[in-house]
Amino acid sequence: MLKQYFIEIKGVVQGVGFRPFIYRMATEMGINGIVYNDNSGVTISVQTTKEKCESFIEKIKVHAPAASDIVSFTVHEEPVTDVFEGFHIDNSRESGTGVTAISPDIAVCDDCMGEIANSKDKRFRYPFINCTSCGPRFSIIKMLPYDRNATTMSDFGMCKDCSSEFTDISSRRFHAQPVCCDDCGPHYTMCRGTDRENDYGKILQKICDTLTKGDIVAIKGIGGYNLLCRSDSYKSVMKIRSIKGRKSKPFAVMFKNTDSVRRYAVLGKEEEIALTSPRRPIVLLQQTRMTGIGVNDGYKTIGAILPYMPVHYHIFENTGAESLIFTSANKEGSPIIKDDAEALAFFAGEDIPVVIHDRAIYNRVDDSVITFIGGKERIIRRSRGYAPEEIDTGRNCEGILAMGGEMNSAFAIGKGTKAIPSQYIGDINNRNTIDFYKEMIKHYYMLYRFIPEKIICDYHPGYFTTRLAEAISTKRKIRLQKVQHHHAHTAAVMAEYGLDKEVLSLAFDGLGLGNDGSMWGGELLACTPESYRRIMHLPAVAIPGGNIASRMPWRMAISYIDSICGHGVYPKGFVERVGEYNVAGVEHMIHAKINTPYGSGAGRLFDAVSSLLGICDENEYQGEAAIKLEHIADMCETHRYPIDKHAPMTLHLLFDAILYDMRRGVEVCEIAAKFHNTLAYMMKSAAVIAAKKNKISDIVLCGGVFQNKILSDLLIKSLQECGLKVYYPSRLPCNDSSLAVGQMFIASKKI
């Protein structure tokens, strides 16, 4: 008997070829009906038998497009009205205030690369080729539902051939919204001084000639501009450092293919899957040999990425290079440049070719960065390929605007039970980043039809995000809630894993304002979504100069020696290196309590040890001293320093042992290894004591310190061996980029 069924599918189902997939499936099965996008997802109305409808639904679930992600499936029977003839893709519709998930940007697929290499194909060598399985998505979308006229591709009218493919069920570009070719555009233009070149073949040749000579090229990508040069050209590497204002922070390296990666790094099965995935992130790998001097000197890892745009493949084809420096075009600390006029102004006077294209970038997205910890993929920077994927909290988040923090900033908005975190914004320490942050809030308001009803921010009154939250709250006359930094860190992991119960949390980061007015950052907490208790913590020490101490690890070395050891006996060479005047000045600040707030931040502990060992006295970028301490550690050395078993988070035994080893000439790499082993053992011991006392077996690891692979791998293993269930973030970074989701989880209501 013929019946009519109404099917609603939600998740990442727009911009991934879902409607064409449904059309083909229904047509093959002889089912009549319609499919259309609305702002909540994809809706299907079919007329068929009950048995055939059930089979249809099962096939959708099993064979859905690879880039899609079905979150919910709703089916109900409705009265048969007009009889459908055939199956049709209908125009997109507006419906209520709900919104669908937006697809992240997707790397060019193998099928498209096959076409672009075929001299008989219409799109031979056309660098903006795309289909329903690949191409730009989030970076070009302005509003929902996802249709061409709602993206920056609306500037390009489809030619007759593209229009034909768009309406041809047998075409891979059937209803592919960014479909284009050389006839309709977009196109590249190379600019150098007053010269302009518009022919792609000639542009590509000039790019390759420039790189082969050892010079730099700036190219507009999917989410912003990138700088490229040969990784073995020291002169060019140093020039990029000069342009960006980046003295020593490692560069990512784009490799030709996985074989090239293996010649320079260890590439395991899971790492290869991530590296070659449509997301195309930068993957941190163990380096086996250097790609060039000045690229990542002093580091054991390399950030590897594979080509994800046709122009990248073409550059490798025509230069013979195995690897290229691949980095965002910006001044260090500012957002990646996305606008053509800004790029041309930025590079004016640099005498380098700037390759622009005429497809506007609406939402800028930098490259994402991932690593593997505890055997699983972990996000460090969540942007292109991952944003703006949602986190289903299982709690009512509707109307909540969560502002996040100040470092590695990202905000989040709440729709239904979903927290929708923004892409990586960056450290909010300059006007450009502030403007980017505000711009993206406006974009998310429009994209998701979002009206804030409640605002959540960090405790810290000095954060820009806190001040902006207060201003929005006052202007819109809506409620403002402030959340403790480490409670938010913990809650972010709870939101990711759906933990709506009390858990233990090791929250280790730089610094976050505690509810007692001091700075926290080395905490063992007991948390629920609504509350937290501080069970144990690292000792609070003076932070000489406040924020400036995070840039000068030598200040923290002096503070720990003074506060923990109770004396001014420094390792050999420390005073000479730092300067007698500086040491005396900081000691005076501490004793006279001049601009010396106290804090228990684990990040400052890493800084202190790194400086004492002579590894890093000044941080050029966030976490430099700690990262270099990790990279110098020779983990063949497995033994550790003693701890106080009754008070495992005290540090006096640790510092006494480090200073003793330094006096007897123990290698720095061995001391660094012992430090990591000891800190992991301290954390594990504290957690086991707290778990037994509080009868809690679930423990969360959160905070930027856990980006340290050595420490995290050691700790996860030892906690699991003690019978504790460990939750380490995977879909969200463990750093401050996750704070907004945690803030939202705390402010949301239990369903």
Steps between C-alpha positions, in 0.01 A plus 500: 500500500633845403584719798667838543799545733666818622873454576721758673876445508727722709877526531765581240266441206534818293792570269598132492291374207215373716205610284650351181569180695136484616379574147701216350400255773129580468510487121677163499240361742206642306388722789313822423538817705710808565814595693605849603732688732361713778684680776475194727638240261361288216132419471352220287138428421434166327203294387566127512424185696603457861746225411665699223523811724677297770744367240553853366582632848740214572686563174531871582659417835741246351600679178489871599770719338839461667521868597157495666428436866141405586414603855125431505237330285131577548228316305124530527206408283280775361181506294537453125397825331611564146657199331870549421622428150861389496757632747622859507750724678292795613610856579642564845256624761506708817351322800501628856813591696677164486824469306686221328863412559737667254758291321865588558717572197604179323826422316481441126403137433680238287224498238539874441879468486452227239290736288740790538785279370300385195587714199166409338296615799327837505671583832850397395741700720212706644614569860156566656348167404257355758202265530246386759780314682757778524578869493432813706205496741518690832745757365255616230160468669309813604167356614281189508351306329814411304444611141730671251328836549578476873875472438774713352459290184188707433738745326553243222219408261510141379585449136283275282717190559520545878126565515441180305716299743323662795165362378627163367436211740788300351755777569719518808411869503126442517392779737863577599456861608859626431513335154716703262743483212743722313213659306307618807776548756649559754854568371846578633692821441870540582605843623858621529545871525289646218519181290190279465475150353163326452590185307516206745764313302732801504419573867589142592827520308596824677410351839719199432788709362486720810503204739772318307724809525455489877256792530157542665147496362177613669187314382136548593362170624164375626486687829773760459841578351803273540873553458701231322868439440731203464575356843865454402544870414640656818487849348127469426419342835667794674319747277164350594599525865578867443170567320296326770705623795553138607846442640508131583153342512497192272343514156261243356631315198289393202624174351442377148348169617519240777818349356667839540371524857653161585842619390494761776268369771341194657157454345281242673171364371278735704716802418480416129119474515483846659757650263321377187145562626275757327563728800872528409631627836858564600605183685784509753733208428823369648776637277779272377697760303475872437347648186714811528688731735281753678176306447461340843845509656522326838169313464442126479168537320398648168159636402422319174217581260412368154367697200128577520449741206580425133758782491696323776518180293599696190784676685650168611459355150689788340774571754616149588505608866418247771413756764406866533462734793125559528392766747225755544561847360477736797701678760563268793204527737259641240235303306576347162446758223190431288430816295686579178552870573642418843733240351632736232556771762667255739748382236563839340875556497585132552556435126329162503222375270153508657250262343143610562169357378160659460296264723448690824575332834207571729615302806878491545640168620862418570637148465406262779767325707469155655719259690465147635493448876392183676478338157220732381470809284498822706432848368740780592364768263143453378435682177492405129356152448357483854312827557213557546412146611262484796526339843173345616499567875176318577395811693293804402743758361250709305588870486827476694798703376823374658795736459795269572833632628784727399761257363429262209162665502177359356139578590193276473128542444224269619223362278274239660732249668790594271802707591639646177859613562660749264819432313831590666515878547840533671647694790299815555788741540462738206238694306501262200412199715235696689342600168511137380333382822220758469459433127451129553244553778295705253542233232382227738199710602397517134602149395317329783214750550631544850367747755691496831283457807780438751874573496773298669860611550811442711543628856801709402398871489801593284411274206373678190239226467373575851473873432322435170258262673420768755438753223270264306314409818438865579404594145260209445382486864566128526646292780878471542660204678871474584668160517824392665770425243588143602141402566438600136801297382360195678145559379617512136624142527181403684296650215697309238451166675150563640611482864219635716635380835780580742848443362854567611697742287869568461485854358856605414569813297668840520277709723129558559336711767377297795201581717738598783650781291830321436615349170447126465643258247617178664174366642339176604127571510177310557242635253141466392356722226364729772776500764865433577723436802874560516651186651875547446722737306860587425645752745431864420816700435568864421459603137748788474361770272168321440440425131856592403622190687333278238735654242808478722538151648816608685277706732309185595825310553599761760155486660498119538852497643399769748151367584555124495864462593510799732843616386673682217740226395470474121648246260838575350481755223141614571587835663764574239253422220207697643699782656576574864298821488191319367522225761533751783213708362259207480599378846424848634160501327412167661610595851344846485185360334524753215280397204528134594164322491510137610404206286512122476523481121672188369605689190717726712655190662609374157636847424706501819655157443573580134683818601691340788627233259613770256256388229288813462512829695254697286182385327468632147163326473255344744643189666840512329701420814270209589505360146879515479525332841282215365699471178837480673388224739667166430221264601724194492567614859209352696577574864365802685555725797344431842165653602322551831248214498282673758497830309579400140457846350771665708816591309787536748637149440479551124698824498758376749559196277522704179755737654697206640513331158613826339781539753628149427494558125209276396404553135221752443307250285498252790382760752224607259386138472502455877294817536230367265497160669476659842223741412293218347557292813398791724176551306421129501565471874280801579221365278508154657479648851208724400320221313513271801396769747214637286395167343532641146652290222465740203776752444528780245830637367475859374701818454777594261773315693349174373604589146829357630502153342761351735315607813154406369599158370670416830206622706222337295676165519571517873147617591344221295728247667359623833146423384393857429303588186682783323330763284734703282344738244502390138244708308602816685849628587612456860622862494292817547325456163264261681401742778189632322348151469575438868344832597189409301475155659509659845236758408271256318202329656473129560235336282 
